């Protein structure tokens, strides 16, 4: 039995059905020289946690793909994680939510500033 795969769907760029909570920054002219290590970067999973395939679901040969919506603060902390789209199996959905909540995230960087936002994470359970 292989572990389920976790795929970050459009981290940093949301699916059309989600609304970003990240503010938009306008470029400002500045006469001072500021140094920024990272001008722009997408949000990312910095410490991935693989989803456990529930034993009962594996015994039933259940498979499916769950989409989890993760709302991140500008620190990368999880504000909320909810099931966006069900895998069709409650056990798989719970495992996907648990994995999404246990991961550590890095926020999106825009104009050298971290910003929060909402992102979709795809967790696929395949037998």
C-alpha positions in Angstrom: 0.0 0.0 0.0 1.5 3.3 -1.0 0.8 6.5 1.0 -1.6 9.1 -0.4 -0.2 11.9 -2.3 -0.5 15.5 -1.3 -0.5 18.1 -4.0 -0.6 21.8 -3.5 -3.1 23.1 -6.0 -2.3 26.6 -7.0 -0.6 27.7 -3.8 -0.1 31.4 -4.2 -2.7 31.6 -6.9 -6.2 30.6 -6.0 -8.7 28.6 -8.0 -11.3 30.8 -9.7 -13.9 29.7 -7.2 -12.0 31.0 -4.2 -11.6 34.7 -3.3 -8.2 35.8 -2.1 -7.9 37.6 1.2 -4.4 38.8 0.4 -4.2 42.5 -0.1 -2.9 44.0 -3.3 0.2 46.2 -3.0 0.8 49.1 -5.4 4.4 49.8 -6.3 5.6 53.0 -4.7 8.4 55.2 -5.9 11.0 55.5 -3.2 14.3 57.5 -3.0 15.6 55.3 -0.2 17.4 52.1 -0.9 15.8 49.2 0.8 17.1 45.7 0.5 14.6 42.8 0.5 15.7 39.2 0.4 12.6 38.0 -1.4 10.5 40.4 -3.5 7.8 37.9 -4.3 7.2 34.2 -3.6 4.2 31.9 -3.6 2.8 30.4 -0.4 4.2 27.0 0.2 4.2 24.0 2.5 7.4 24.3 4.4 7.0 21.1 6.5 4.8 18.5 4.7 2.9 15.9 6.6 1.7 12.9 4.6 -1.9 11.9 5.1 -2.4 8.6 6.7 -4.5 6.2 4.7 -7.2 5.1 7.2 -7.0 1.3 7.8 -10.7 0.7 7.3 -10.8 2.7 4.0 -7.8 0.7 2.8 -9.5 -2.6 3.7 -12.6 -1.4 1.7 -10.3 -0.4 -1.2 -11.7 3.1 -1.0 -10.0 5.8 -3.0 -10.7 9.4 -3.8 -9.4 12.9 -3.9 -10.2 15.6 -1.3 -9.7 19.3 -1.7 -8.9 21.1 1.5 -9.2 24.9 1.8 -6.5 26.3 4.1 -6.7 29.9 5.3 -3.3 31.3 6.3 -2.3 34.3 8.3 0.5 36.5 7.1 2.8 34.6 9.5 2.0 31.3 7.7 -0.1 30.1 10.7 -3.2 28.2 9.9 -6.3 30.3 10.6 -8.7 27.6 9.4 -8.8 24.4 7.3 -12.1 23.2 5.9 -13.2 20.5 3.4 -13.7 22.3 0.1 -14.6 19.2 -1.9 -15.2 15.7 -0.5 -13.4 12.6 -1.7 -16.7 10.7 -1.4 -15.5 8.9 1.7 -15.7 10.5 5.2 -12.7 8.6 6.5 -10.5 9.9 3.7 -11.9 13.4 4.1 -11.0 13.4 7.8 -7.5 12.1 7.1 -7.0 14.9 4.4 -8.1 17.6 6.9 -5.8 16.3 9.6 -2.8 16.3 7.3 -3.5 19.8 6.1 -3.9 21.0 9.7 -0.6 19.4 10.8 1.6 20.8 8.0 3.6 24.0 8.4 3.2 26.7 5.8 5.2 29.7 4.5 3.0 32.7 3.5 2.9 34.3 0.1 5.4 37.2 -0.3 4.3 40.3 -2.2 6.5 43.4 -2.4 8.8 42.0 0.3 5.9 41.6 2.7 4.2 38.3 3.8 0.5 38.2 3.2 -2.2 35.8 4.2 -4.6 34.1 1.9 -6.8 31.1 1.2 -5.4 28.1 -0.8 -6.5 24.7 -2.0 -4.6 21.6 -1.2 -5.4 18.4 -3.0 -5.0 15.1 -1.2 -5.3 12.0 -3.4 -5.9 8.5 -1.9 -5.3 5.8 -4.5 -5.2 2.1 -4.1 
